[in-house]
Amino acid sequence: MSELDEIRQRKLQEMMRMTGSGLSGGVAYPDSPVVVTDSDFEETVKKYPVVVVDCWAPWCGPCRMLSPTVDAMAKDLKGKVVFAKLNTDENIGTAGKFRIMSIPTLLYFKDGKLVDKSVGALPRPMLESQVNKHLQ
């Protein structure tokens, strides 16, 4: 299976999950990170009360180390937080807007507004602590 086929398959599964259970206020909460681009970034961060955006690139080793943690937390915190992934190589407009100079960078949004930012592959306990600050 080619990389493009794998991406299509993941996207299809993600869309199927989003149309299933996990509704909160009429909005389906995904249980895995959603892929965001320059064109749908603003819409996504405004759609949910708390969104954590993982800014990454395919060639970045620390980004690949962080990815399983983000995936697991998306599942564990479904209904409370939505995790999104932004490929900074393919979406330079958004990366530039938020001055992403190092990756991985995590952007924390609450009610559509940027409220925090962290840089580096944080261990899960540190990432949970950062996320929990914004759930109050």
C-alpha positions in Angstrom: 0.0 0.0 0.0 1.4 3.4 -1.0 1.8 6.2 1.5 -1.0 8.1 -0.2 -3.3 5.1 0.1 -2.5 4.8 3.8 -3.3 8.5 4.3 -6.6 8.1 2.4 -7.5 5.1 4.5 -6.7 6.9 7.8 -8.7 9.9 6.7 -11.7 7.7 5.8 -11.5 5.9 9.1 -11.3 9.3 10.9 -14.3 10.6 9.1 -16.3 7.5 9.9 -15.4 7.8 13.6 -16.4 11.5 13.6 -19.8 10.8 12.3 -20.4 8.2 15.0 -20.7 8.7 18.7 -18.9 11.3 20.8 -21.2 14.2 20.2 -20.9 17.2 22.5 -23.0 20.2 21.9 -23.9 18.8 18.5 -20.2 18.6 17.5 -18.5 15.2 17.0 -15.3 14.8 18.9 -12.7 12.7 17.1 -10.7 10.1 19.0 -7.6 10.6 16.9 -5.8 13.7 15.7 -7.4 15.5 12.8 -5.2 16.8 10.0 -5.4 20.5 9.5 -4.2 22.7 6.6 -3.8 26.4 5.9 -7.3 26.3 4.4 -9.2 24.8 7.4 -7.0 25.7 10.4 -9.1 28.6 11.7 -12.3 26.7 11.2 -11.0 23.7 13.2 -9.6 25.7 16.2 -12.9 27.6 16.5 -15.1 24.5 16.2 -14.1 22.9 19.5 -13.6 24.5 23.0 -10.0 23.2 23.5 -7.7 22.3 20.6 -4.1 21.2 20.7 -2.3 21.5 17.4 0.9 19.4 16.8 3.1 21.3 14.3 5.4 18.7 12.8 7.2 17.6 9.6 7.8 14.1 8.2 11.6 14.4 8.4 11.6 15.4 12.1 12.7 12.7 14.5 11.3 14.3 17.7 8.0 14.9 15.9 7.8 11.1 15.2 8.6 10.4 18.8 5.8 12.7 20.0 3.2 11.4 17.6 2.2 8.2 19.5 1.7 10.3 22.7 -0.6 12.7 20.8 -2.5 9.8 19.2 -3.1 8.2 22.6 -4.1 11.4 24.3 -6.6 12.1 21.5 -8.3 8.8 22.3 -8.0 9.2 26.1 -9.3 12.8 26.1 -12.1 12.4 23.5 -14.9 14.7 24.4 -12.7 17.2 26.2 -9.8 18.1 23.8 -9.3 17.8 20.1 -5.8 17.2 18.9 -4.9 18.3 15.4 -1.7 17.9 13.3 -0.3 20.5 11.0 2.5 19.6 8.6 4.6 22.7 8.6 6.3 21.8 5.3 3.0 21.8 3.5 1.3 24.6 5.3 3.8 27.4 5.5 1.1 30.1 5.8 -0.1 28.9 9.2 3.4 28.0 10.4 4.5 31.5 9.6 1.5 33.1 11.2 2.3 31.4 14.5 6.1 31.9 14.1 6.9 28.2 14.2 10.7 28.2 14.2 11.3 24.8 15.8 9.3 21.5 15.6 7.6 19.9 17.2 5.6 22.9 18.5 2.3 22.4 20.2 -0.2 25.3 20.0 -3.0 25.3 22.6 -6.3 27.0 21.7 -9.2 27.7 23.9 -12.4 29.1 22.4 -10.6 29.7 19.1 -7.8 31.8 20.7 -4.1 30.8 21.1 -3.5 30.6 24.9 -0.2 28.7 25.1 2.6 27.2 23.1 5.3 24.6 23.9 8.3 23.5 21.9 9.9 20.0 21.9 8.8 16.4 22.3 7.3 16.7 25.7 6.9 13.5 27.8 3.2 12.5 28.3 3.1 13.7 32.0 4.3 17.2 30.9 1.9 17.3 28.0 -1.0 16.2 30.2 -0.1 19.0 32.6 -0.1 21.6 29.8 -3.4 20.4 28.4 -5.1 20.2 31.9 -4.3 23.9 32.6 -6.7 24.8 29.7 -9.5 22.5 30.8 -10.3 24.5 33.9 
